[in-house]
Structure formats: structure tokens, C-alpha cells
Amino acid sequence: MKTLYIVRHAKSSWKNIDLPDIDRPLNKRGRRDAPFMGKILKKEGVMPDLIISSPARRACKTAKVIAQNLNYPKSKIQKDDAIYEATPGELIKLINSIPDEYIVVMLVGHNPGLTQLSNLLTGKYIENIPTTGIVEIEFNASSWNEITVNSGKLKSFEYPKKYLV
């Protein structure tokens, strides 16, 4: 059994329009939502064996804040350039390459790829994973390279507006 948490980065700032997209930081709402969602995951007893993040500043910060809430060592977060602007197919390829020693994996990245990935893996339609949204998918598989279209079961879908106004 494998479990994948798909995490869309927290809300980012567009304040500095000259900043390259990859360097955009979290905005005020993002700085509120990331730790809040980390606490939700902690309350649910989530403990990833591996966190993989896009190299984008907003994704890395989201991953670090969630990791801190879960007592996951920030130094063990892996950055993977393939996540930034990835298609669902590229993300599945990345998932298929995860070493099988990892049972619970968290992938932190961007839309539209993450929403499309969730829909493809589960066959359940989610219109949009909002910022700091988290989808939990369970796979009846012993190896990550078995993960393919419609091979997962949607276990949960959490996002800040479910709890905060």
C-alpha cells in the first residue's frame, strides 16, 4: 500500500511584477494557510516518509512550513526541477521513479498539473485544488512504478476555506 499527498503551494504574492515566477514568495494569506494546513495534517496523524517539492520559492516555503508542523526534518525535503510547470504525465513519471522504501510521499507543486494529476490517478473529478489544498490518494500497490491512471483511491481533500473564512 502506498499513499500520496498532493499539496498545492500556499497563496503567493504578485506584489513585485518584475520578480521571476519561480521566485515569488508567499503572501499574507499563504503565510497563514501553510501552517494551518500543517496542523490539520498533524491532527490527522500524517507522517510522510518523503517530501518532494518544486524548486519554486512558494512551493519550497510551503513544504518547509508543513514539514515543521509534522516534525519532518526540513533538510530531508527533496527539490525536483521536474515538478515546476510539470504536466500530469511528467508527474506520474516522477512518482514512478520514487524508491519503494518510501510508503507515504508528499508532493508539493503547482496547478494545473496537480489538479489534473489527482483527477487522472483517482478517476474522481476535482475542479481545482486551491492554494494549500491537499489531496490524499491511496494505492493498492507495493511499488511506485505501478502507479498509473485510475490506480488510486481518493481518501481525502482538504483546503483552508473548508475551515477558514
C-alpha positions, -999 to +999 in steps of 0.1 A: +000+000+000+013+035-010-001+069+000+005+101-019-003+136-006-006+161-034-001+196-020-006+228-040+017+256-027+002+282-005-010+316-019+018+336-034+025+373-038+022+392-071+034+424-054+066+426-073+057+421-110+094+422-120+101+391-099+105+359-120+076+334-114+099+309-097+110+334-071+075+346-060+072+344-022+041+336-001+017+364+006+000+371+039-028+345+033-002+319+022+018+325+054-014+319+074-027+289+054+005+268+052+010+263+090-028+259+094-029+230+069+002+216+085-016+215+118-046+198+101-023+171+088-006+167+122-040+163+138-048+135+113-015+118+122+001+122+088+038+115+087+054+114+053+085+092+046+095+117+019+086+152+009+094+163-027+090+199-037+091+220-067+121+244-066+098+274-068+102+296-037+065+295-028+064+257-030+096+252-010+083+275+017+050+256+018+069+223+021+091+236+049+062+250+069+042+218+066+073+197+074+079+218+105+044+211+117+048+174+111+082+172+127+097+161+094+133+173+090+134+203+066+168+192+055+153+160+041+129+178+017+140+169-018+136+195-045+129+183-080+130+207-110+106+183-129+077+194-107+078+231-118+054+236-147+050+198-150+023+180-169+004+152-153+023+127-174+056+142-162+044+140-126+034+103-130+069+096-144+084+113-113+061+093-090+070+060-108+107+068-100+102+071-062+122+044-044+098+017-030+112+021+006+090+052+009+054+044+018+039+078+024+051+106+000+041+142-002+045+161-035+044+199-033+039+218-065+016+237-088-016+239-108-029+230-133-007+199-132-016+188-097-053+190-102-051+171-134-028+145-118-053+140-090-081+135-114-061+111-136-049+090-107-083+086-090-108+089-117-126+114-094-131+149-107-119+178-087-124+211-105-095+228-088-071+221-060-069+256-044-038+270-029-026+250+001-051+223-009-041+188-001-054+156-018-047+122-002-046+093-026-042+056-016-028+030-039-031-008-036+004-012-049+037-024-035+058-003-059+056+033-070+062+022-106+028+005-105+011+039-102-009+048-133-041+063-145-071+053-123-050+033-100-056+053-068-085+059-044-093+094-033-091+093+005-094+130+014-094+165+000-086+193+025-082+230+019-081+261+040-116+275+031-131+244+044-121+257+078-113+294+075-134+322+060 
